[in-house]
Amino acid sequence: MALLGMGAAALTVSGPNLSGKIKSTASLGFQLYTVRKQIETDLEGTMRKIAKMGYVGVETYALPANLTLPTVAKVFKECGLKVFGMHTELPIGDQRDAILKMADAYQCDHVIYAGWPQGDKYKDPDSIERTAQLYDEIAMYLKSEGLRFGLHNHWWEFEKSEDVYPFYYLLERLSPEIFFEIDTYWAKTAGINPAKVVADFGKRAPFLHIKDGPAIKGEKAYDQVPAGQGTMDFPSIVNAAGQNTAWMIVEFDEYGGDIFEGMATSSTFLMSKGLAKGKL
């Protein structure tokens, strides 16, 4: 497995290069978690504001207790927002029935394990292999239901575990049925060049999470800013991805300002630079 022992020099981060305009075929989406506080009190108003910013798709997460699945699905449809992916718990046990209901309500066939919390699934090579076996089994089950299974990363998936990078191991080991959603910000936070990661994962990574900030570990990692205002080099990432990216997905884990302003600034940056296609 050629990728597993890659040296640090091959994966180091590069500095920003925001010059030039790129024409990307990727659609502009957002992760619903970004506005988790706002949808608790005004789901429809929040979605209408976001749709007007040019976003054409939404990736869901576990809904607040006061919102029902049919209501949320109806609002998305009325606002012209396609549900292209669903962040879920690990699709095992009782979770499977809940995920099938979500897929039906949202008319979405991409199930993405968010990967939180870290746990011990990647603590050593044996654990990584057991995790890979479980992921393959989940993918076979979801395929039988007409669904695809994908994996999302934080920083630890790109940190060495006994000389193995967990996500690179999974890239080579897992069934090609499984896709990857690369969170480019967390990859850089791990100390890896996200453009290289995107190039290495190629067609296996049709979804990219887009957020910006200092990209350093610890609490500072959550000092996030609109796309284009931090340390991330999104043009290089898009160039490295080529035509492999289906969705560029804006996400803020935390934001100190007005979240709607942050999302609007991000969408304007991505569309004006040709990094994503939205609805103007």
C-alpha positions in Angstrom: 0.0 0.0 0.0 2.0 2.9 -1.3 0.1 5.7 0.4 0.2 4.4 3.9 3.7 5.4 4.9 3.8 8.7 3.1 6.4 11.0 4.5 5.5 14.3 6.1 7.1 16.3 3.3 4.6 14.9 0.9 1.6 16.0 2.9 2.7 19.4 4.3 0.4 22.4 3.9 1.0 25.1 1.3 0.2 28.8 1.5 -2.8 30.6 0.0 -2.9 31.5 -3.7 -6.1 33.3 -4.5 -5.3 34.6 -7.9 -7.1 33.7 -11.1 -10.6 32.6 -11.8 -11.5 28.9 -12.1 -14.5 27.3 -13.7 -15.8 24.6 -11.4 -18.7 22.3 -12.2 -19.4 21.7 -8.4 -22.7 22.8 -7.0 -22.9 25.1 -4.0 -24.3 23.5 -0.9 -24.2 24.0 2.9 -24.2 21.9 6.0 -27.4 22.4 8.0 -25.5 22.2 11.3 -24.2 25.7 10.4 -27.6 27.2 11.3 -28.6 24.8 14.0 -29.6 27.6 16.4 -31.5 29.5 13.8 -33.7 26.6 12.5 -34.9 25.9 16.0 -36.9 29.1 16.0 -37.4 29.9 12.3 -36.8 27.0 9.9 -38.6 28.4 6.9 -37.2 31.9 7.2 -33.7 30.6 7.6 -33.9 28.4 4.5 -35.4 31.2 2.4 -32.6 33.5 3.4 -30.0 30.9 2.5 -31.6 30.0 -0.8 -31.4 33.7 -1.8 -27.6 33.6 -1.2 -27.2 31.3 -4.2 -27.1 27.9 -2.4 -28.8 25.1 -4.3 -28.4 22.2 -1.9 -28.4 21.2 1.7 -26.6 18.5 3.7 -28.6 17.5 6.8 -27.7 16.5 10.3 -29.7 15.2 13.3 -32.7 17.5 13.6 -33.5 19.6 16.7 -36.2 17.9 18.8 -38.8 20.5 18.0 -38.7 19.8 14.2 -40.2 16.8 12.4 -38.8 15.1 9.4 -41.8 15.7 7.1 -41.9 19.4 7.9 -38.2 19.9 7.3 -38.3 18.0 4.0 -41.3 20.0 2.9 -39.5 23.3 3.6 -36.4 22.3 1.8 -38.5 21.4 -1.3 -40.4 24.7 -1.2 -37.2 26.7 -1.0 -35.7 24.9 -3.9 -32.9 23.2 -1.9 -31.9 19.7 -2.9 -30.9 17.3 -0.1 -27.7 15.8 -1.6 -26.4 14.2 1.5 -27.3 13.2 5.1 -25.0 13.2 8.0 -26.0 10.4 10.3 -24.9 8.2 13.2 -23.1 5.0 12.2 -25.7 3.0 10.3 -26.0 0.0 12.6 -28.7 -1.5 14.7 -31.8 0.7 15.3 -30.1 3.6 13.3 -30.8 1.8 10.1 -34.6 2.2 10.2 -34.2 5.9 11.0 -31.8 6.4 8.1 -34.1 4.7 5.7 -37.0 7.0 6.8 -34.7 10.0 6.3 -33.7 8.9 2.8 -37.3 8.4 1.8 -38.4 11.8 3.2 -35.5 13.7 1.7 -35.4 11.7 -1.5 -31.6 11.4 -0.9 -29.4 8.4 -1.5 -26.1 9.6 0.0 -25.6 8.5 3.7 -22.5 10.1 5.3 -21.1 9.0 8.7 -20.0 12.2 10.3 -17.3 10.3 12.3 -17.7 12.2 15.6 -16.5 11.6 18.3 -13.0 10.3 17.7 -13.3 7.2 19.8 -10.8 4.3 19.3 -11.8 3.3 15.8 -8.4 4.4 14.4 -6.2 4.0 17.5 -4.0 1.3 15.9 -3.7 -0.7 12.7 -5.8 -3.5 14.0 -8.6 -1.1 15.1 -8.5 0.5 11.7 -8.9 -2.8 9.9 -11.8 -3.8 12.1 -13.4 -0.4 11.4 -12.8 -0.9 7.7 -14.6 -4.3 7.8 -17.6 -2.7 9.5 -17.7 0.1 7.0 -17.7 -2.5 4.1 -20.6 -4.4 5.8 -22.6 -1.1 6.2 -22.0 -0.2 2.6 -23.3 -3.6 1.4 -26.4 -3.2 3.5 -27.1 0.4 2.3 -26.5 -0.6 -1.3 -29.1 -3.3 -1.0 -31.5 -0.4 0.0 -30.4 1.7 -3.0 -28.2 4.0 -0.9 -24.5 4.9 -0.9 -22.3 5.1 2.1 -19.7 7.8 2.7 -17.2 8.9 5.3 -16.5 12.4 6.6 -13.3 13.4 8.4 -12.1 15.6 11.2 -8.4 16.1 11.9 -7.6 12.7 13.5 -8.3 10.7 10.3 -5.2 12.4 8.8 -2.9 11.9 11.8 -0.6 8.9 11.8 -1.6 5.9 13.9 1.6 3.8 14.1 2.8 5.1 10.7 -0.6 4.7 9.1 -2.9 7.6 8.0 -6.4 6.2 8.7 -8.2 7.8 5.8 -5.4 6.8 3.3 -5.6 3.2 4.6 -9.4 3.3 4.1 -9.0 4.8 0.6 -6.9 1.7 -0.4 -8.7 -0.9 1.7 -12.4 -0.1 1.4 -14.9 -1.2 -1.3 -15.1 1.3 -4.2 -18.8 1.6 -3.3 -17.8 3.8 -0.4 -17.1 7.5 -1.1 -15.4 10.1 0.9 -16.4 13.6 1.9 -13.2 15.5 2.6 -13.4 18.3 5.1 -10.6 20.4 3.7 -10.3 22.6 6.7 -9.8 19.7 9.2 -7.3 18.1 6.8 -5.2 21.2 6.9 -5.6 21.4 10.7 -4.1 17.9 10.9 -1.0 19.4 9.1 -1.7 17.9 5.7 -2.0 19.8 2.4 -5.7 19.6 1.5 -5.1 20.0 -2.2 -2.9 16.9 -2.2 -5.5 15.0 -0.3 -8.2 16.0 -2.8 -6.0 15.0 -5.7 -5.1 11.7 -4.1 -8.7 10.8 -3.3 -9.8 11.8 -6.8 -13.2 10.5 -7.9 -13.7 8.8 -4.5 -14.2 12.3 -3.0 -17.2 13.9 -4.7 -18.1 16.1 -1.7 -15.8 18.7 -0.2 -16.5 20.6 3.1 -15.5 24.2 2.8 -14.7 26.3 5.8 -11.9 28.8 6.6 -9.9 30.0 9.6 -6.5 29.5 11.3 -6.6 25.7 10.8 -4.6 25.0 14.0 -5.5 22.5 16.6 -7.2 23.4 19.8 -9.9 26.1 20.5 -8.4 28.4 17.9 -9.6 25.9 15.2 -13.1 27.2 15.9 -12.3 30.8 15.2 -13.8 30.3 11.8 -14.3 33.0 9.1 -16.0 33.2 5.7 -14.4 31.3 2.9 -11.5 33.3 1.4 -10.7 35.2 4.6 -8.5 32.7 6.4 -5.6 30.4 5.6 -7.3 28.0 3.1 -6.3 28.0 -0.5 -9.5 27.0 -2.2 -8.4 27.7 -5.8 -5.6 25.2 -5.4 -8.0 22.7 -3.8 -10.5 23.1 -6.7 -7.7 22.8 -9.3 -6.5 19.6 -7.6 -10.0 18.1 -7.6 -10.5 18.8 -11.3 -14.0 17.6 -12.3 -14.3 15.2 -9.5 -16.2 17.4 -7.1 -20.0 17.3 -7.2 -20.7 19.5 -4.2 -18.8 22.3 -2.4 -20.3 22.4 1.0 -20.0 25.5 3.2 -19.9 24.8 6.9 -19.2 26.8 10.1 -18.7 24.8 13.2 -18.6 28.1 15.1 -18.8 31.7 14.0 -18.4 34.9 16.1 -20.4 37.2 13.8 -23.8 37.1 12.1 -24.0 33.6 10.6 -26.1 34.8 7.7 -23.5 37.4 6.8 -20.8 34.7 7.0 -22.7 32.3 4.8 -23.5 35.1 2.2 -19.8 36.2 2.1 -18.7 32.6 1.6 -21.2 31.9 -1.2 -20.3 35.2 -3.0 -16.6 34.3 -2.7 -17.0 30.8 -4.1 -19.3 31.8 -6.9 -17.4 34.9 -8.0 -14.1 33.0 -8.1 -15.7 30.2 -10.1 -15.1 27.7 -7.4 -18.8 26.6 -7.1 -22.0 27.0 -9.1 -24.9 28.5 -7.3 -28.1 30.3 -8.2 -27.5 34.0 -8.7 
